[in-house]
Amino acid sequence: MTCSQADEGCPYIAGANLRLPIMYEDPKISDGTEEQMKVYRDRSLEIGAEMFYVMSQIKK
């Protein structure tokens, strides 16, 4: 899970079997606005749901 800058800056992860970049818009775009709490909450829920799905697909 990365922001686009982190994905571009770290294209290689030593020892990783799989690199699965999942991009999210940085919620800081809403800092200082009336929507700030909602944007952060929505992004958190989005990341949680997608991570739950990804982890459920891992085969042991």
PQR file with spaces between the fields and no chain letter, atoms N, CA, C, O and H, PARSE charges and radii, in Angstrom:
ATOM       1  N    MET     1       0.862   -1.154    0.000 -0.4000 1.5000
ATOM       2  CA   MET     1       0.000    0.000    0.000 -0.0000 2.0000
ATOM       3  C    MET     1       0.900    1.205    0.000  0.5500 1.7000
ATOM       4  O    MET     1       1.748    1.371    0.877 -0.5500 1.4000
ATOM       5  N    THR     2       0.712    2.023   -0.970 -0.4000 1.5000
ATOM       6  CA   THR     2       1.630    3.150   -1.101 -0.0000 2.0000
ATOM       7  C    THR     2       0.946    4.361   -1.704  0.5500 1.7000
ATOM       8  O    THR     2      -0.118    4.269   -2.315 -0.5500 1.4000
ATOM       9  H    THR     2       0.023    1.888   -1.683  0.4000 1.0000
ATOM      10  N    CYS     3       1.582    5.475   -1.515 -0.4000 1.5000
ATOM      11  CA   CYS     3       1.231    6.632   -2.313 -0.0000 2.0000
ATOM      12  C    CYS     3       2.086    6.559   -3.563  0.5500 1.7000
ATOM      13  O    CYS     3       3.076    5.827   -3.585 -0.5500 1.4000
ATOM      14  H    CYS     3       2.447    5.550   -1.018  0.4000 1.0000
ATOM      15  N    SER     4       1.740    7.278   -4.577 -0.4000 1.5000
ATOM      16  CA   SER     4       2.449    7.165   -5.853 -0.0000 2.0000
ATOM      17  C    SER     4       3.924    7.527   -5.712  0.5500 1.7000
ATOM      18  O    SER     4       4.762    6.941   -6.398 -0.5500 1.4000
ATOM      19  H    SER     4       0.936    7.872   -4.559  0.4000 1.0000
ATOM      20  N    GLN     5       4.264    8.476   -4.843 -0.4000 1.5000
ATOM      21  CA   GLN     5       5.657    8.851   -4.670 -0.0000 2.0000
ATOM      22  C    GLN     5       6.458    7.701   -4.073  0.5500 1.7000
ATOM      23  O    GLN     5       7.598    7.476   -4.478 -0.5500 1.4000
ATOM      24  H    GLN     5       3.584    8.953   -4.286  0.4000 1.0000
ATOM      25  N    ALA     6       5.894    6.976   -3.130 -0.4000 1.5000
ATOM      26  CA   ALA     6       6.602    5.852   -2.513 -0.0000 2.0000
ATOM      27  C    ALA     6       6.788    4.727   -3.516  0.5500 1.7000
ATOM      28  O    ALA     6       7.837    4.083   -3.518 -0.5500 1.4000
ATOM      29  H    ALA     6       4.967    7.158   -2.801  0.4000 1.0000
ATOM      30  N    ASP     7       5.815    4.473   -4.357 -0.4000 1.5000
ATOM      31  CA   ASP     7       5.939    3.415   -5.358 -0.0000 2.0000
ATOM      32  C    ASP     7       7.053    3.731   -6.336  0.5500 1.7000
ATOM      33  O    ASP     7       7.833    2.849   -6.695 -0.5500 1.4000
ATOM      34  H    ASP     7       4.963    4.996   -4.355  0.4000 1.0000
ATOM      35  N    GLU     8       7.138    4.974   -6.770 -0.4000 1.5000
ATOM      36  CA   GLU     8       8.181    5.376   -7.709 -0.0000 2.0000
ATOM      37  C    GLU     8       9.548    5.366   -7.043  0.5500 1.7000
ATOM      38  O    GLU     8      10.545    5.052   -7.693 -0.5500 1.4000
ATOM      39  H    GLU     8       6.504    5.691   -6.479  0.4000 1.0000
ATOM      40  N    GLY     9       9.615    5.701   -5.769 -0.4000 1.5000
ATOM      41  CA   GLY     9      10.880    5.798   -5.059 -0.0000 2.0000
ATOM      42  C    GLY     9      11.419    4.469   -4.564  0.5500 1.7000
ATOM      43  O    GLY     9      12.609    4.357   -4.271 -0.5500 1.4000
ATOM      44  H    GLY     9       8.806    5.956   -5.241  0.4000 1.0000
ATOM      45  N    CYS    10      10.563    3.456   -4.464 -0.4000 1.5000
ATOM      46  CA   CYS    10      10.976    2.151   -3.934 -0.0000 2.0000
ATOM      47  C    CYS    10      10.483    1.031   -4.850  0.5500 1.7000
ATOM      48  O    CYS    10       9.612    0.253   -4.460 -0.5500 1.4000
ATOM      49  H    CYS    10       9.596    3.547   -4.701  0.4000 1.0000
ATOM      50  N    PRO    11      11.028    0.943   -6.053 -0.5600 1.5000
ATOM      51  CA   PRO    11      10.523   -0.054   -6.996  0.2800 2.0000
ATOM      52  C    PRO    11      10.935   -1.492   -6.673  0.5500 1.7000
ATOM      53  O    PRO    11      10.395   -2.424   -7.269 -0.5500 1.4000
ATOM      54  N    TYR    12      11.880   -1.699   -5.743 -0.4000 1.5000
ATOM      55  CA   TYR    12      12.376   -3.032   -5.433 -0.0000 2.0000
ATOM      56  C    TYR    12      12.327   -3.257   -3.926  0.5500 1.7000
ATOM      57  O    TYR    12      12.742   -2.399   -3.147 -0.5500 1.4000
ATOM      58  H    TYR    12      12.318   -0.942   -5.259  0.4000 1.0000
ATOM      59  N    ILE    13      11.817   -4.413   -3.525 -0.4000 1.5000
ATOM      60  CA   ILE    13      11.792   -4.775   -2.112 -0.0000 2.0000
ATOM      61  C    ILE    13      12.558   -6.086   -1.971  0.5500 1.7000
ATOM      62  O    ILE    13      12.092   -7.135   -2.415 -0.5500 1.4000
ATOM      63  H    ILE    13      11.480   -5.110   -4.158  0.4000 1.0000
ATOM      64  N    ALA    14      13.729   -6.021   -1.354 -0.4000 1.5000
ATOM      65  CA   ALA    14      14.591   -7.202   -1.214 -0.0000 2.0000
ATOM      66  C    ALA    14      13.882   -8.303   -0.444  0.5500 1.7000
ATOM      67  O    ALA    14      13.289   -8.052    0.605 -0.5500 1.4000
ATOM      68  H    ALA    14      14.107   -5.168   -0.993  0.4000 1.0000
ATOM      69  N    GLY    15      13.943   -9.522   -0.963 -0.4000 1.5000
ATOM      70  CA   GLY    15      13.384  -10.680   -0.286 -0.0000 2.0000
ATOM      71  C    GLY    15      11.894  -10.897   -0.492  0.5500 1.7000
ATOM      72  O    GLY    15      11.348  -11.894   -0.018 -0.5500 1.4000
ATOM      73  H    GLY    15      14.425   -9.726   -1.815  0.4000 1.0000
ATOM      74  N    ALA    16      11.238  -10.004   -1.174 -0.4000 1.5000
ATOM      75  CA   ALA    16       9.794  -10.147   -1.383 -0.0000 2.0000
ATOM      76  C    ALA    16       9.519  -11.142   -2.499  0.5500 1.7000
ATOM      77  O    ALA    16      10.165  -11.107   -3.546 -0.5500 1.4000
ATOM      78  H    ALA    16      11.681   -9.195   -1.559  0.4000 1.0000
ATOM      79  N    ASN    17       8.559  -12.027   -2.269 -0.4000 1.5000
ATOM      80  CA   ASN    17       8.141  -12.962   -3.307 -0.0000 2.0000
ATOM      81  C    ASN    17       7.208  -12.302   -4.308  0.5500 1.7000
ATOM      82  O    ASN    17       7.136  -12.707   -5.468 -0.5500 1.4000
ATOM      83  H    ASN    17       8.035  -12.055   -1.418  0.4000 1.0000
ATOM      84  N    LEU    18       6.509  -11.299   -3.856 -0.4000 1.5000
ATOM      85  CA   LEU    18       5.539  -10.605   -4.698 -0.0000 2.0000
ATOM      86  C    LEU    18       5.480   -9.148   -4.263  0.5500 1.7000
ATOM      87  O    LEU    18       5.477   -8.831   -3.074 -0.5500 1.4000
ATOM      88  H    LEU    18       6.568  -10.969   -2.914  0.4000 1.0000
ATOM      89  N    ARG    19       5.435   -8.303   -5.228 -0.4000 1.5000
ATOM      90  CA   ARG    19       5.252   -6.873   -4.943 -0.0000 2.0000
ATOM      91  C    ARG    19       3.938   -6.457   -5.560  0.5500 1.7000
ATOM      92  O    ARG    19       3.767   -6.507   -6.778 -0.5500 1.4000
ATOM      93  H    ARG    19       5.437   -8.560   -6.194  0.4000 1.0000
ATOM      94  N    LEU    20       3.029   -6.054   -4.731 -0.4000 1.5000
ATOM      95  CA   LEU    20       1.683   -5.723   -5.170 -0.0000 2.0000
ATOM      96  C    LEU    20       1.369   -4.284   -4.763  0.5500 1.7000
ATOM      97  O    LEU    20       0.747   -4.056   -3.726 -0.5500 1.4000
ATOM      98  H    LEU    20       3.168   -6.013   -3.741  0.4000 1.0000
ATOM      99  N    PRO    21       1.793   -3.322   -5.566 -0.5600 1.5000
ATOM     100  CA   PRO    21       1.511   -1.935   -5.184  0.2800 2.0000
ATOM     101  C    PRO    21       0.018   -1.618   -5.355  0.5500 1.7000
ATOM     102  O    PRO    21      -0.569   -1.859   -6.410 -0.5500 1.4000
ATOM     103  N    ILE    22      -0.556   -1.091   -4.324 -0.4000 1.5000
ATOM     104  CA   ILE    22      -1.951   -0.654   -4.366 -0.0000 2.0000
ATOM     105  C    ILE    22      -1.930    0.821   -3.993  0.5500 1.7000
ATOM     106  O    ILE    22      -1.566    1.185   -2.874 -0.5500 1.4000
ATOM     107  H    ILE    22      -0.079   -0.895   -3.467  0.4000 1.0000
ATOM     108  N    MET    23      -2.318    1.652   -4.928 -0.4000 1.5000
ATOM     109  CA   MET    23      -2.210    3.098   -4.743 -0.0000 2.0000
ATOM     110  C    MET    23      -3.463    3.682   -4.095  0.5500 1.7000
ATOM     111  O    MET    23      -4.586    3.261   -4.369 -0.5500 1.4000
ATOM     112  H    MET    23      -2.613    1.356   -5.836  0.4000 1.0000
ATOM     113  N    TYR    24      -3.235    4.648   -3.243 -0.4000 1.5000
ATOM     114  CA   TYR    24      -4.320    5.376   -2.606 -0.0000 2.0000
ATOM     115  C    TYR    24      -4.037    6.864   -2.698  0.5500 1.7000
ATOM     116  O    TYR    24      -2.893    7.297   -2.562 -0.5500 1.4000
ATOM     117  H    TYR    24      -2.322    4.990   -3.020  0.4000 1.0000
ATOM     118  N    GLU    25      -5.069    7.631   -2.927 -0.4000 1.5000
ATOM     119  CA   GLU    25      -4.905    9.082   -2.907 -0.0000 2.0000
ATOM     120  C    GLU    25      -4.666    9.500   -1.460  0.5500 1.7000
ATOM     121  O    GLU    25      -5.406    9.104   -0.560 -0.5500 1.4000
ATOM     122  H    GLU    25      -5.998    7.279   -3.038  0.4000 1.0000
ATOM     123  N    ASP    26      -3.648   10.288   -1.250 -0.4000 1.5000
ATOM     124  CA   ASP    26      -3.283   10.727    0.093 -0.0000 2.0000
ATOM     125  C    ASP    26      -4.405   11.573    0.673  0.5500 1.7000
ATOM     126  O    ASP    26      -4.792   12.573    0.068 -0.5500 1.4000
ATOM     127  H    ASP    26      -3.047   10.610   -1.981  0.4000 1.0000
ATOM     128  N    PRO    27      -4.938   11.195    1.835 -0.5600 1.5000
ATOM     129  CA   PRO    27      -6.041   11.950    2.416  0.2800 2.0000
ATOM     130  C    PRO    27      -5.649   13.340    2.902  0.5500 1.7000
ATOM     131  O    PRO    27      -6.513   14.150    3.238 -0.5500 1.4000
ATOM     132  N    LYS    28      -4.346   13.619    2.939 -0.4000 1.5000
ATOM     133  CA   LYS    28      -3.937   14.947    3.410 -0.0000 2.0000
ATOM     134  C    LYS    28      -4.420   16.062    2.491  0.5500 1.7000
ATOM     135  O    LYS    28      -4.341   17.239    2.844 -0.5500 1.4000
ATOM     136  H    LYS    28      -3.644   12.962    2.666  0.4000 1.0000
ATOM     137  N    ILE    29      -4.921   15.696    1.312 -0.4000 1.5000
ATOM     138  CA   ILE    29      -5.490   16.719    0.431 -0.0000 2.0000
ATOM     139  C    ILE    29      -6.659   17.435    1.092  0.5500 1.7000
ATOM     140  O    ILE    29      -7.026   18.544    0.704 -0.5500 1.4000
ATOM     141  H    ILE    29      -4.986   14.740    1.026  0.4000 1.0000
ATOM     142  N    SER    30      -7.242   16.778    2.107 -0.4000 1.5000
ATOM     143  CA   SER    30      -8.399   17.355    2.783 -0.0000 2.0000
ATOM     144  C    SER    30      -8.039   18.086    4.071  0.5500 1.7000
ATOM     145  O    SER    30      -8.918   18.650    4.722 -0.5500 1.4000
ATOM     146  H    SER    30      -6.944   15.878    2.423  0.4000 1.0000
ATOM     147  N    ASP    31      -6.762   18.088    4.449 -0.4000 1.5000
ATOM     148  CA   ASP    31      -6.365   18.725    5.704 -0.0000 2.0000
ATOM     149  C    ASP    31      -6.836   20.175    5.750  0.5500 1.7000
ATOM     150  O    ASP    31      -6.686   20.931    4.789 -0.5500 1.4000
ATOM     151  H    ASP    31      -6.048   17.630    3.920  0.4000 1.0000
ATOM     152  N    GLY    32      -7.406   20.536    6.890 -0.4000 1.5000
ATOM     153  CA   GLY    32      -7.853   21.908    7.092 -0.0000 2.0000
ATOM     154  C    GLY    32      -9.214   22.218    6.502  0.5500 1.7000
ATOM     155  O    GLY    32      -9.655   23.366    6.539 -0.5500 1.4000
ATOM     156  H    GLY    32      -7.527   19.923    7.670  0.4000 1.0000
ATOM     157  N    THR    33      -9.898   21.200    5.949 -0.4000 1.5000
ATOM     158  CA   THR    33     -11.229   21.425    5.382 -0.0000 2.0000
ATOM     159  C    THR    33     -12.290   20.797    6.275  0.5500 1.7000
ATOM     160  O    THR    33     -11.979   20.038    7.193 -0.5500 1.4000
ATOM     161  H    THR    33      -9.540   20.267    5.919  0.4000 1.0000
ATOM     162  N    GLU    34     -13.528   21.120    5.998 -0.4000 1.5000
ATOM     163  CA   GLU    34     -14.637   20.524    6.746 -0.0000 2.0000
ATOM     164  C    GLU    34     -14.768   19.034    6.457  0.5500 1.7000
ATOM     165  O    GLU    34     -15.367   18.308    7.249 -0.5500 1.4000
ATOM     166  H    GLU    34     -13.781   21.737    5.253  0.4000 1.0000
ATOM     167  N    GLU    35     -14.227   18.572    5.355 -0.4000 1.5000
ATOM     168  CA   GLU    35     -14.332   17.167    4.948 -0.0000 2.0000
ATOM     169  C    GLU    35     -13.202   16.297    5.494  0.5500 1.7000
ATOM     170  O    GLU    35     -13.193   15.090    5.254 -0.5500 1.4000
ATOM     171  H    GLU    35     -13.740   19.162    4.712  0.4000 1.0000
ATOM     172  N    GLN    36     -12.260   16.875    6.214 -0.4000 1.5000
ATOM     173  CA   GLN    36     -11.063   16.151    6.640 -0.0000 2.0000
ATOM     174  C    GLN    36     -11.383   14.831    7.343  0.5500 1.7000
ATOM     175  O    GLN    36     -10.865   13.791    6.936 -0.5500 1.4000
ATOM     176  H    GLN    36     -12.267   17.856    6.408  0.4000 1.0000
ATOM     177  N    MET    37     -12.194   14.838    8.356 -0.4000 1.5000
ATOM     178  CA   MET    37     -12.506   13.604    9.105 -0.0000 2.0000
ATOM     179  C    MET    37     -13.143   12.559    8.202  0.5500 1.7000
ATOM     180  O    MET    37     -12.799   11.380    8.290 -0.5500 1.4000
ATOM     181  H    MET    37     -12.615   15.682    8.687  0.4000 1.0000
ATOM     182  N    LYS    38     -14.057   12.962    7.343 -0.4000 1.5000
ATOM     183  CA   LYS    38     -14.730   12.032    6.441 -0.0000 2.0000
ATOM     184  C    LYS    38     -13.741   11.432    5.449  0.5500 1.7000
ATOM     185  O    LYS    38     -13.776   10.227    5.196 -0.5500 1.4000
ATOM     186  H    LYS    38     -14.337   13.919    7.272  0.4000 1.0000
ATOM     187  N    VAL    39     -12.864   12.248    4.888 -0.4000 1.5000
ATOM     188  CA   VAL    39     -11.897   11.754    3.901 -0.0000 2.0000
ATOM     189  C    VAL    39     -10.958   10.739    4.548  0.5500 1.7000
ATOM     190  O    VAL    39     -10.703    9.680    3.973 -0.5500 1.4000
ATOM     191  H    VAL    39     -12.835   13.226    5.094  0.4000 1.0000
ATOM     192  N    TYR    40     -10.441   11.050    5.735 -0.4000 1.5000
ATOM     193  CA   TYR    40      -9.550   10.103    6.420 -0.0000 2.0000
ATOM     194  C    TYR    40     -10.291    8.815    6.786  0.5500 1.7000
ATOM     195  O    TYR    40      -9.744    7.723    6.629 -0.5500 1.4000
ATOM     196  H    TYR    40     -10.648   11.909    6.202  0.4000 1.0000
ATOM     197  N    ARG    41     -11.507    8.932    7.264 -0.4000 1.5000
ATOM     198  CA   ARG    41     -12.299    7.743    7.624 -0.0000 2.0000
ATOM     199  C    ARG    41     -12.580    6.896    6.383  0.5500 1.7000
ATOM     200  O    ARG    41     -12.424    5.676    6.415 -0.5500 1.4000
ATOM     201  H    ARG    41     -11.951    9.819    7.391  0.4000 1.0000
ATOM     202  N    ASP    42     -12.990    7.535    5.303 -0.4000 1.5000
ATOM     203  CA   ASP    42     -13.279    6.804    4.067 -0.0000 2.0000
ATOM     204  C    ASP    42     -12.040    6.098    3.530  0.5500 1.7000
ATOM     205  O    ASP    42     -12.123    4.954    3.082 -0.5500 1.4000
ATOM     206  H    ASP    42     -13.117    8.526    5.277  0.4000 1.0000
ATOM     207  N    ARG    43     -10.886    6.774    3.570 -0.4000 1.5000
ATOM     208  CA   ARG    43      -9.654    6.163    3.068 -0.0000 2.0000
ATOM     209  C    ARG    43      -9.264    4.974    3.938  0.5500 1.7000
ATOM     210  O    ARG    43      -8.822    3.945    3.428 -0.5500 1.4000
ATOM     211  H    ARG    43     -10.819    7.703    3.934  0.4000 1.0000
ATOM     212  N    SER    44      -9.426    5.115    5.240 -0.4000 1.5000
ATOM     213  CA   SER    44      -9.120    4.018    6.156 -0.0000 2.0000
ATOM     214  C    SER    44     -10.003    2.801    5.869  0.5500 1.7000
ATOM     215  O    SER    44      -9.518    1.669    5.847 -0.5500 1.4000
ATOM     216  H    SER    44      -9.785    5.951    5.655  0.4000 1.0000
ATOM     217  N    LEU    45     -11.280    3.035    5.651 -0.4000 1.5000
ATOM     218  CA   LEU    45     -12.194    1.932    5.341 -0.0000 2.0000
ATOM     219  C    LEU    45     -11.854    1.297    3.993  0.5500 1.7000
ATOM     220  O    LEU    45     -11.930    0.078    3.844 -0.5500 1.4000
ATOM     221  H    LEU    45     -11.673    3.955    5.668  0.4000 1.0000
ATOM     222  N    GLU    46     -11.483    2.114    3.022 -0.4000 1.5000
ATOM     223  CA   GLU    46     -11.096    1.606    1.702 -0.0000 2.0000
ATOM     224  C    GLU    46      -9.856    0.713    1.820  0.5500 1.7000
ATOM     225  O    GLU    46      -9.824   -0.385    1.264 -0.5500 1.4000
ATOM     226  H    GLU    46     -11.422    3.105    3.143  0.4000 1.0000
ATOM     227  N    ILE    47      -8.847    1.181    2.538 -0.4000 1.5000
ATOM     228  CA   ILE    47      -7.620    0.398    2.704 -0.0000 2.0000
ATOM     229  C    ILE    47      -7.912   -0.892    3.460  0.5500 1.7000
ATOM     230  O    ILE    47      -7.428   -1.956    3.075 -0.5500 1.4000
ATOM     231  H    ILE    47      -8.873    2.073    2.989  0.4000 1.0000
ATOM     232  N    GLY    48      -8.691   -0.811    4.522 -0.4000 1.5000
ATOM     233  CA   GLY    48      -9.029   -2.002    5.306 -0.0000 2.0000
ATOM     234  C    GLY    48      -9.753   -3.050    4.480  0.5500 1.7000
ATOM     235  O    GLY    48      -9.427   -4.234    4.559 -0.5500 1.4000
ATOM     236  H    GLY    48      -9.084    0.054    4.835  0.4000 1.0000
ATOM     237  N    ALA    49     -10.725   -2.632    3.695 -0.4000 1.5000
ATOM     238  CA   ALA    49     -11.485   -3.572    2.868 -0.0000 2.0000
ATOM     239  C    ALA    49     -10.596   -4.231    1.819  0.5500 1.7000
ATOM     240  O    ALA    49     -10.686   -5.438    1.593 -0.5500 1.4000
ATOM     241  H    ALA    49     -10.990   -1.670    3.631  0.4000 1.0000
ATOM     242  N    GLU    50      -9.746   -3.446    1.186 -0.4000 1.5000
ATOM     243  CA   GLU    50      -8.873   -4.007    0.148 -0.0000 2.0000
ATOM     244  C    GLU    50      -7.808   -4.920    0.744  0.5500 1.7000
ATOM     245  O    GLU    50      -7.488   -5.951    0.152 -0.5500 1.4000
ATOM     246  H    GLU    50      -9.672   -2.466    1.369  0.4000 1.0000
ATOM     247  N    MET    51      -7.256   -4.569    1.893 -0.4000 1.5000
ATOM     248  CA   MET    51      -6.265   -5.438    2.540 -0.0000 2.0000
ATOM     249  C    MET    51      -6.909   -6.743    3.000  0.5500 1.7000
ATOM     250  O    MET    51      -6.290   -7.803    2.909 -0.5500 1.4000
ATOM     251  H    MET    51      -7.516   -3.732    2.374  0.4000 1.0000
ATOM     252  N    PHE    52      -8.138   -6.674    3.490 -0.4000 1.5000
ATOM     253  CA   PHE    52      -8.853   -7.886    3.883 -0.0000 2.0000
ATOM     254  C    PHE    52      -8.996   -8.816    2.678  0.5500 1.7000
ATOM     255  O    PHE    52      -8.758  -10.018    2.791 -0.5500 1.4000
ATOM     256  H    PHE    52      -8.640   -5.812    3.563  0.4000 1.0000
ATOM     257  N    TYR    53      -9.379   -8.270    1.542 -0.4000 1.5000
ATOM     258  CA   TYR    53      -9.523   -9.074    0.337 -0.0000 2.0000
ATOM     259  C    TYR    53      -8.181   -9.680   -0.088  0.5500 1.7000
ATOM     260  O    TYR    53      -8.098  -10.880   -0.353 -0.5500 1.4000
ATOM     261  H    TYR    53      -9.572   -7.293    1.450  0.4000 1.0000
ATOM     262  N    VAL    54      -7.139   -8.861   -0.152 -0.4000 1.5000
ATOM     263  CA   VAL    54      -5.824   -9.363   -0.570 -0.0000 2.0000
ATOM     264  C    VAL    54      -5.377  -10.488    0.338  0.5500 1.7000
ATOM     265  O    VAL    54      -4.944  -11.535   -0.144 -0.5500 1.4000
ATOM     266  H    VAL    54      -7.206   -7.887    0.063  0.4000 1.0000
ATOM     267  N    MET    55      -5.474  -10.292    1.642 -0.4000 1.5000
ATOM     268  CA   MET    55      -5.032  -11.324    2.578 -0.0000 2.0000
ATOM     269  C    MET    55      -5.889  -12.586    2.494  0.5500 1.7000
ATOM     270  O    MET    55      -5.395  -13.682    2.757 -0.5500 1.4000
ATOM     271  H    MET    55      -5.826   -9.442    2.033  0.4000 1.0000
ATOM     272  N    SER    56      -7.138  -12.450    2.138 -0.4000 1.5000
ATOM     273  CA   SER    56      -8.003  -13.631    2.027 -0.0000 2.0000
ATOM     274  C    SER    56      -7.652  -14.472    0.806  0.5500 1.7000
ATOM     275  O    SER    56      -8.066  -15.627    0.710 -0.5500 1.4000
ATOM     276  H    SER    56      -7.540  -11.560    1.925  0.4000 1.0000
ATOM     277  N    GLN    57      -6.900  -13.908   -0.122 -0.4000 1.5000
ATOM     278  CA   GLN    57      -6.522  -14.620   -1.333 -0.0000 2.0000
ATOM     279  C    GLN    57      -5.174  -15.344   -1.215  0.5500 1.7000
ATOM     280  O    GLN    57      -4.776  -16.063   -2.131 -0.5500 1.4000
ATOM     281  H    GLN    57      -6.564  -12.969   -0.044  0.4000 1.0000
ATOM     282  N    ILE    58      -4.480  -15.155   -0.100 -0.4000 1.5000
ATOM     283  CA   ILE    58      -3.177  -15.797    0.081 -0.0000 2.0000
ATOM     284  C    ILE    58      -3.383  -17.271    0.407  0.5500 1.7000
ATOM     285  O    ILE    58      -4.125  -17.635    1.319 -0.5500 1.4000
ATOM     286  H    ILE    58      -4.804  -14.571    0.644  0.4000 1.0000
ATOM     287  N    LYS    59      -2.703  -18.099   -0.366 -0.4000 1.5000
ATOM     288  CA   LYS    59      -2.777  -19.548   -0.173 -0.0000 2.0000
ATOM     289  C    LYS    59      -1.649  -19.975    0.747  0.5500 1.7000
ATOM     290  O    LYS    59      -0.513  -19.526    0.592 -0.5500 1.4000
ATOM     291  H    LYS    59      -2.100  -17.803   -1.107  0.4000 1.0000
ATOM     292  N    LYS    60      -1.952  -20.833    1.696 -0.4000 1.5000
ATOM     293  CA   LYS    60      -0.920  -21.336    2.619 -0.0000 2.0000
ATOM     294  C    LYS    60      -0.154  -22.467    1.999  0.5500 1.7000
ATOM     295  O    LYS    60       0.753  -23.015    2.626 -0.5500 1.4000
ATOM     296  H    LYS    60      -2.875  -21.198    1.823  0.4000 1.0000
